[in-house]
Amino acid sequence: MKVAALSSFGKDSLFAIHKYGKVDAIIFTEINFPRPSPHILNYRIAEKAAEYMSVYLKKVKLRKGKEKEDLARALQNFDMVIAGNVFIEEHRKWLESVAKIAGIDYDEPLWGYDTEKLLFDIIKEGFEAIIVGVDTKKLDVSYLGKILNEEIAENILQRDVEPCGEFGEYHTMVINSPLYRRKIDICGGASFVQDGYGFFKARICEDT
């Protein structure tokens, strides 16, 4: 069985792969939003992570109004697709419909996971994630570029934020995990704010 995972290389989607097991490819989707995507800004991390996982990485651009068809086409050579959704039913139904178009099976390894427990399980199981995006109405820009450790997680829980950032309160990129053969070393980066959202573009040490 050939398995593809949908992943932005954020903490949840990578942890879903960790829970599922070996996958044959990772599909990184690129969608046009009014503001930049913190994951696309940090696509270089995705490239290094895929290299350190020894897994094929496929970047797929989804056209406006054709998102389902474009993603289904990218999945046609697979038997199964997995993703890292936890509880948002709309996202689950959307991907179910994509899998149906592609004619493949679909699974969500983290579905129904308590998100506060999930946040700390991700950290405890050795996932090092850097915060690359924050909704400035929910979290201060001082979080940008920080590693999501237990102290930061406890701090986030004191705020009006879904623990894993499921409503876009914050976004991460995983720079080290049990899935990688080595850590991606980060040597600083640049922060900026656009339309009420803070972004961090990390700089990989070996690229400097």
C-alpha positions, 0 to 999 in steps of 0.5 A: 500500500502506498501512503501519502501524508498531507503535511505543512511540517507543522507539529500536528501533521508531523505528529500524525505521521509519527503516530501512523507510521511509515509513509511513502510521500509527503504532499505540501500544498500551496494555496493563495491566501490574502496574506502570506502563509508562514509554512510557505515562507519556511518551505526550506525547512520542509525541504530539509525535513523531508531530506532528513526523513528520507521521504519524497516531498511533493509541493502541490499548488492548488488553484482557486476554485479547483482545490479539490481537483488539484489535490485529488490529481496529486493523490491518484498514485496512492492508496491512502492519504493521512492528515493531522486534523484533530476536531474540525469537522469541516476540514475532515469532510473536505478531505474525505471528499478529496479522497473520494474523488481520488478513489483512495482511503483516508485516515486522521491518526489524531482525530478526537485527541484532546488538544491540551494533551496533544500539545504536551505529548508532541513536546514530550515525544521529542518534537521541537517546533519553532513558532513561525506565525501568530495571530496578533489578536491572540498572541504577542509577536514575542512568541515568533521564532521561539521553540514550543517547549513546555514553558511556552505551552503552559504560557499559551494555555493561560491565554484565549487560545486553542491549545494546538492553535487549531483556529490559526492562533499560531503556526509552527515548523518542526525542526527536530523530531524522532522522524528526522535523522538529525536536527535542522539548525536555525541561525536566526531569522526575520520577523514581520507583521502583515494584516494583524498576523505576525510571521517569522522566516527562519534562516537555516544555518547551513544556508548562511 
